[in-house]
Amino acid sequence: MGFLPLGQQTDYVSEYNPGLLYPIARVDKWSEMGVESDRLPFHGEDIWNAYELSWLNAKGKPRVALAEFRFPYDSPNIIESKSFKLYLNSFNQMRHDSMEEVQALLETDLSNAAGAAVNVVIRDADSMASLVVLTPDYCIDDLDVETSEYHPNADLLEIDTQSGQVEERLVSHLLKSNCPVTNQPDWGSVFIDYKGTRISHESLLKYIVSFREHTDFHEQCVERIYIDIMQKCQPEKLVVYARYVRRGGLDINPYRSSMPIVLGNDRLTRQ
């Protein structure tokens, strides 16, 4: 971790440099969680949004845009966030004839770093007004629970066998973990969409709160939540989707699902 750009004093480069991207292998964390890389127990994507993308047109006039990046869940690597930011800044003084040219270059560089095809969509700044704000379903945050556990503990999860089978979508805005490099807090909201024996809402809230002092990247937190719920509660279907607050002009929104699905990119008001 000491070699990662995050947490280091860094010169911001305004000349194009794909070598700034710093990949981190997923397999080490999968092994820690008991997951075999050739038999992943989930599907999904990591959706990144960039709000600070800029380059020069052919006449030297700046353009600004928003970008959406979709990394496949099974790509060999994730991208360290500060290196991603530095890489995007390297476009600042680069001339391009069209938005499509920038998009193609981003797809090539990010796919090479991730080790799998990354989908990129660029939108002009005016499209910000049309982005849909996600309306949460039933929020469990107002439940009156008492807890003192702030490291992930799957044993907190309980099912309510008296309630039978349910299909529901729950949300909590109390997800917090810490960056494994800087130890700075990462704030997010998490959606739990499942079908199966009813999960105790109080136990789920205490479990989500238990990540408060946990150290992991966003993608790995979501995978841990998915695996713990699947193993402890054994739902028939499950989707775990986190929307994290942006940092450095980037937000990261991983989801893991028991079946292949493609989610939209509706943002939350806190993003």
Salt bridges, closest charged atoms under 4 A:
GLU32 OE1 - LYS29 NZ 3.09
GLU32 OE2 - ARG224 NH2 3.29
GLU45 OE1 - ARG70 NH1 2.60
ASP46 OD2 - ARG26 NH2 2.79
ASP46 OD1 - ARG256 NH2 2.88
GLU52 OE1 - LYS85 NZ 2.23
GLU68 OE2 - ARG70 NE 2.83
GLU68 OE1 - ARG123 NH2 3.61
GLU101 OE2 - HIS96 ND1 2.70
ASP137 OD1 - ARG169 NH1 3.26
ASP155 OD1 - LYS232 NZ 3.41
ASP160 OD2 - ARG198 NH1 3.75
GLU167 OE2 - LYS237 NZ 2.83
GLU168 OE2 - HIS201 NE2 2.97
ASP186 OD1 - ARG247 NH2 2.77
ASP216 OD1 - LYS29 NZ 2.98
ASP216 OD2 - HIS214 NE2 2.92
ASP216 OD2 - ARG224 NH2 3.87
GLU223 OE2 - ARG256 NE 3.00
GLU236 OE2 - LYS195 NZ 3.78
